[in-house]
Each structure stands twice: as C-alpha cells, then as structure tokens.
C-alpha cells in the first residue's frame, strides 16, 4: 500500500482491507508511537467536518507527525478563485501526504491525478468516504467477531449517503446480505445495486424499518443531508422519515449493533444511547486507530 492513493474504497483489495484492520487493532493497543516524526501531512477540508478532521489530526499527532492545512476554504486562495488543480499542485510541494474533503464528486480523483504525493479522500460530495468505511468495518469486526455472512441494514439517505456507498462496495467482498430501507426519493442508486447483481449477492429494498429488524446484525443509520438537496421542499418531506427508538430494538439479536457515521439529527432517539445495541460513539473513537493504520500503511512505515 506504500504511496498508494485512497480515493475510492475499491482502490484497496480485500487483503488490504484486512491488513488495515489488523494494524488498527495494533494501534488501539498502543496508540502512541513516534513513527511519523519525519512526515508532514496536509489536511485540506473544503467542506465542514468535525469527527473526520479531528480524528485524522489526532491520529497524526499520536504518531508524531506534523499537520498543516485548513478547515475553512474561505480563508484560502480558493476564495480568490484559485482552482483545485493549482491548490493541490502547490500543497503537494509542502507535504508527504494530502487528506482532502471536498463537496464535489470526483474532486479527490482529480487531486490524486495532479498531486506528487499520495491523496486520501476524506469525502467527496455524495460519492465516496473510504476511510469512514474502513473504520466502520473495524467496528463491525470488533462487535461481530467476523465480516463474513452478515446482514446489514442501511437506513435513511441511501441516494446521497457516501458512507453507505463505500460500505456497500467493501462489504460486498464478504458475502453480506443487504437491506436497503429508505423513502422512494432516497433509494440506493442503481449503479450500486448493479454491483451486487453482478456478483450474485442478495439484497432487499423497502420502506418499513420495523420489517425484518430481528434479522439484523448491523443497523447502519444515516442522516438525511440537507446540504445535498437543491429542493428544500423535498428535504422537508423526507428529513424525519426514520427515527430509531429503543423500543424498536426489543426483538433484535443481542449482538446487534447500531452504527451511524454522525452527526445525527433526529434519526436516532437519545433513548437508544444507553442501549447495549448503541455503538456509534465507540465507532467514532475507532476512527483514530483506523486512520493511524491508513496513514502508516500508505507512508510505508508499517
């Protein structure tokens, strides 16, 4: 994986997924390691972020690396009209690796094509979020003891949700059965279902969250993202389509866990937080160990 870009989750193989998860487990046991002390990593966040940006920066600092970058593109030359192409060409002169979030789909691929150093996609519009997928996989592995033959419910915004798009592509390597629960306006795009059709994996689509819930190993809730809608009326119509409450989990498997990439709005009621099924805050903590693994693997220090 040394010097490899991570733009799409499909840039890594199944064996590389497993290697990242193995490294994440090592870092969870020993998170303070001075192995990036000669490296500078640039974090370029053209779109607001809390967990992703802070967990990347925590990972870099924990491994002794140095961080340069920005969390507000309004304070950069982009606000003066500088193109993404030129920004990436410039920044790649200053850093050993670039972590980038951008609101436009395909922006991370463009960055990887012009950068002289590896690029890690921290989210490009509604397209991909591969580092979130790897921390999701680590969370699934920790809670279920395996990645194979699981039943994963994806709930909410499946049209614009980059986290579910990436997770579907990765978990399709592990004989997963998927349940897609969403309003008609936010269904999983056909291109992702075609991936499952081509490899012969089963999936189910519906609008009723309660149906088959007792079969779930993982319930992956997503926020309906206001920023992805051009029509505010459409957003208002679907924003509260699903609200997971504790009483709905009574018949679920004891080992079932609820995941969410966060931030949540209304889609998980706070009464779920102290349920043994709730795992979303632990999931966020796993992001630090997983991103340590990704950075160290791409920079070739592990």
C-alpha positions in Angstrom: 0.0 0.0 0.0 3.0 2.3 0.2 2.5 5.5 -1.8 -1.0 4.3 -2.9 -3.9 6.8 -3.2 -7.1 6.0 -1.3 -9.7 7.8 -3.4 -12.3 5.1 -3.6 -12.7 2.1 -1.3 -12.2 0.0 -4.4 -8.6 1.2 -4.6 -7.8 -1.3 -1.9 -8.2 -5.1 -2.2 -9.9 -7.4 0.3 -6.4 -8.4 1.6 -5.5 -4.7 2.1 -8.8 -4.1 4.0 -7.9 -6.9 6.4 -4.3 -5.6 6.7 -5.6 -2.1 7.7 -8.0 -3.7 10.3 -5.1 -5.7 11.7 -3.0 -2.5 12.0 -5.9 -0.7 13.6 -6.1 -3.3 16.3 -2.4 -2.9 16.9 -2.8 0.9 17.3 -5.7 0.5 19.6 -3.5 -1.5 21.9 -0.6 1.1 21.6 -1.9 4.4 20.1 1.2 6.4 21.0 4.0 5.6 18.5 6.6 8.1 17.3 6.7 6.7 13.7 5.6 9.7 11.7 8.0 12.2 13.3 9.7 13.0 9.9 6.4 13.4 8.0 4.2 16.4 7.2 0.5 15.6 6.4 -1.7 18.3 4.9 -5.4 18.2 5.8 -7.5 20.2 3.3 -11.1 20.5 4.3 -13.1 22.5 1.7 -16.3 21.3 3.5 -17.1 21.4 7.2 -16.1 18.4 9.3 -15.7 17.6 12.9 -15.1 13.9 13.5 -13.2 13.1 10.3 -10.8 16.1 10.6 -10.2 15.8 14.3 -9.7 12.1 14.2 -7.2 12.4 11.3 -5.3 15.2 13.2 -5.4 13.1 16.4 -4.0 10.1 14.5 -1.2 12.2 13.0 -0.3 13.8 16.3 -0.5 10.5 18.2 2.1 9.1 15.7 4.4 12.1 16.0 3.6 13.7 12.6 3.0 17.3 11.8 -0.2 18.7 10.4 -0.6 21.7 8.0 -3.8 22.6 6.3 -7.1 24.4 6.7 -10.7 23.7 7.9 -12.2 26.7 6.1 -11.6 27.2 2.4 -12.9 30.8 2.8 -9.6 31.6 4.4 -7.5 30.2 1.5 -6.7 31.2 -2.1 -9.6 29.2 -3.2 -11.8 32.2 -2.1 -9.7 34.3 -4.6 -10.6 31.9 -7.5 -7.6 29.5 -7.3 -8.5 26.2 -8.9 -8.4 22.9 -7.1 -5.8 21.8 -9.6 -3.4 24.6 -8.6 -4.1 24.3 -4.8 -3.2 20.6 -4.9 -0.1 21.2 -7.1 1.1 23.8 -4.5 0.3 21.8 -1.4 1.9 18.6 -2.7 5.2 20.6 -2.5 4.8 21.0 1.2 3.5 17.7 2.5 4.2 14.0 2.3 0.5 13.1 2.1 -2.7 15.0 1.5 -6.0 14.3 3.3 -8.8 16.1 1.5 -12.6 16.7 1.9 -14.4 18.5 -0.9 -18.1 18.9 -1.7 -17.8 18.0 -5.4 -17.9 14.4 -6.6 -14.7 13.4 -8.4 -12.6 16.1 -6.7 -10.5 13.5 -4.8 -9.7 11.7 -8.1 -8.7 14.9 -9.7 -6.4 15.7 -6.7 -4.8 12.3 -6.9 -4.0 12.8 -10.6 -2.2 16.1 -10.1 -0.6 15.5 -6.7 3.0 14.4 -6.4 2.2 12.8 -3.1 -0.5 10.3 -2.1 -4.0 11.6 -1.6 -6.5 10.2 0.9 -10.2 11.0 0.2 -12.0 12.2 3.4 -15.2 12.6 1.5 -16.1 13.9 -2.0 -19.7 15.1 -2.2 -22.2 12.2 -2.3 -19.6 9.9 -3.9 -17.1 8.1 -1.5 -15.8 8.2 2.0 -13.3 5.3 2.1 -11.7 6.0 5.5 -15.1 6.0 7.1 -15.8 2.6 5.5 -12.6 1.2 7.0 -13.5 2.4 10.5 -17.0 1.0 10.0 -15.5 -2.3 9.0 -13.3 -2.3 12.1 -16.3 -1.5 14.2 -18.3 -4.4 12.6 -15.4 -6.8 13.1 -14.9 -5.8 16.8 -18.6 -6.3 17.6 -19.5 -9.3 15.4 -16.2 -11.2 15.5 -16.3 -11.6 11.7 -17.0 -9.7 8.5 -18.4 -12.7 6.7 -22.1 -13.6 6.1 -23.6 -10.7 8.0 -27.0 -9.0 7.5 -26.6 -5.2 7.3 -29.5 -2.8 7.3 -28.8 0.6 5.6 -31.4 3.1 6.6 -32.2 6.7 5.5 -30.4 8.6 2.9 -29.1 5.9 0.5 -29.1 8.2 -2.5 -26.7 10.9 -1.3 -25.0 9.0 1.5 -21.4 8.5 0.6 -20.8 6.4 3.7 -23.3 3.7 2.6 -22.0 3.7 -1.0 -18.4 3.0 0.1 -19.5 0.4 2.8 -21.6 -1.5 0.3 -18.7 -1.8 -2.1 -16.3 -3.0 0.6 -18.7 -5.4 2.4 -19.8 -7.0 -0.8 -16.4 -8.8 -0.7 -17.7 -10.7 2.5 -20.9 -12.3 1.3 -23.1 -9.7 3.0 -26.9 -9.6 2.7 -28.0 -6.0 2.5 -31.4 -4.5 3.5 -32.0 -1.0 2.0 -34.6 1.0 3.9 -35.4 4.4 2.6 -38.1 6.7 1.2 -38.6 6.3 -2.6 -36.8 9.6 -3.1 -33.6 8.4 -1.4 -33.3 4.9 -2.7 -29.9 3.3 -3.2 -28.7 4.3 -6.7 -29.0 1.6 -9.4 -25.2 1.6 -10.1 -24.5 0.2 -6.6 -27.2 -2.4 -6.8 -25.8 -3.5 -10.1 -22.5 -4.3 -8.3 -24.5 -6.7 -6.1 -26.4 -8.2 -9.0 -23.1 -8.9 -10.9 -21.6 -10.9 -8.0 -24.9 -12.6 -7.1 -25.4 -11.1 -3.6 -28.9 -10.9 -2.1 -30.4 -7.5 -1.1 -33.8 -6.3 -0.2 -35.4 -2.9 -0.6 -38.3 -1.5 1.4 -39.7 1.5 3.3 -40.6 -0.2 6.6 -37.8 0.0 9.2 -39.5 -2.5 11.5 -39.8 -5.3 8.9 -37.2 -8.0 9.4 -35.4 -5.9 12.1 -34.9 -9.0 14.2 -32.7 -10.4 11.4 -30.2 -7.5 11.6 -26.5 -7.9 12.7 -25.9 -4.2 12.0 -28.3 -1.3 11.6 -26.5 1.5 9.8 -28.4 4.7 10.3 -27.8 7.7 8.1 -28.7 11.4 8.4 -30.8 12.9 5.6 -28.3 15.6 4.5 -29.9 18.9 3.9 -26.8 20.2 2.1 -27.2 17.6 -0.7 -30.7 18.9 -1.6 -31.4 21.5 -4.2 -35.1 21.5 -3.4 -35.9 22.5 0.2 -39.4 21.1 -0.1 -38.1 17.7 -1.0 -35.8 17.8 2.1 -38.6 18.8 4.4 -40.7 15.9 3.1 -38.1 13.2 3.9 -36.0 14.6 6.7 -37.7 12.7 9.5 -38.6 9.6 7.5 -37.0 7.3 10.1 -36.4 7.7 13.8 -34.9 4.7 15.6 -36.2 4.3 19.1 -35.2 2.0 21.8 -38.5 0.1 21.9 -38.0 -0.9 18.3 -34.9 -2.9 19.3 -36.6 -5.2 21.7 -36.7 -8.2 19.4 -33.2 -7.7 17.9 -30.3 -10.1 18.3 -28.3 -9.5 21.5 -25.2 -9.0 19.4 -26.8 -6.5 17.0 -25.2 -3.0 17.0 -26.4 0.3 15.7 -23.9 2.3 13.7 -24.0 5.9 12.4 -21.3 7.9 10.8 -22.5 11.0 12.7 -23.5 13.7 13.2 -27.1 12.6 13.9 -30.1 14.9 13.8 -33.3 13.1 14.7 -32.8 9.7 13.2 -31.6 8.0 16.4 -33.6 9.0 19.5 -31.4 9.7 22.6 -33.2 6.8 24.4 -31.1 4.4 22.2 -27.8 5.9 23.6 -27.7 3.8 26.8 -28.9 0.6 25.0 -26.4 -2.3 24.7 -27.1 -2.1 20.9 -25.7 1.5 20.6 -22.2 1.6 19.2 -22.0 4.9 17.3 -19.8 6.8 19.8 -17.4 3.9 20.1 -17.4 3.7 16.3 -16.2 7.3 16.1 -13.4 6.5 18.5 -12.3 3.6 16.3 -11.7 6.2 13.6 -8.5 7.3 15.2 -7.0 3.8 15.2 -8.1 3.1 11.7 -6.8 6.4 10.3 -3.5 5.7 12.1 -3.4 2.4 10.2 -4.2 4.0 6.8 -1.6 6.7 7.2 1.2 4.4 8.4 0.4 1.9 5.6 0.4 4.5 2.8 3.5 6.2 4.1 5.2 2.8 4.3 6.2 2.9 8.0 4.1 -0.2 8.8 
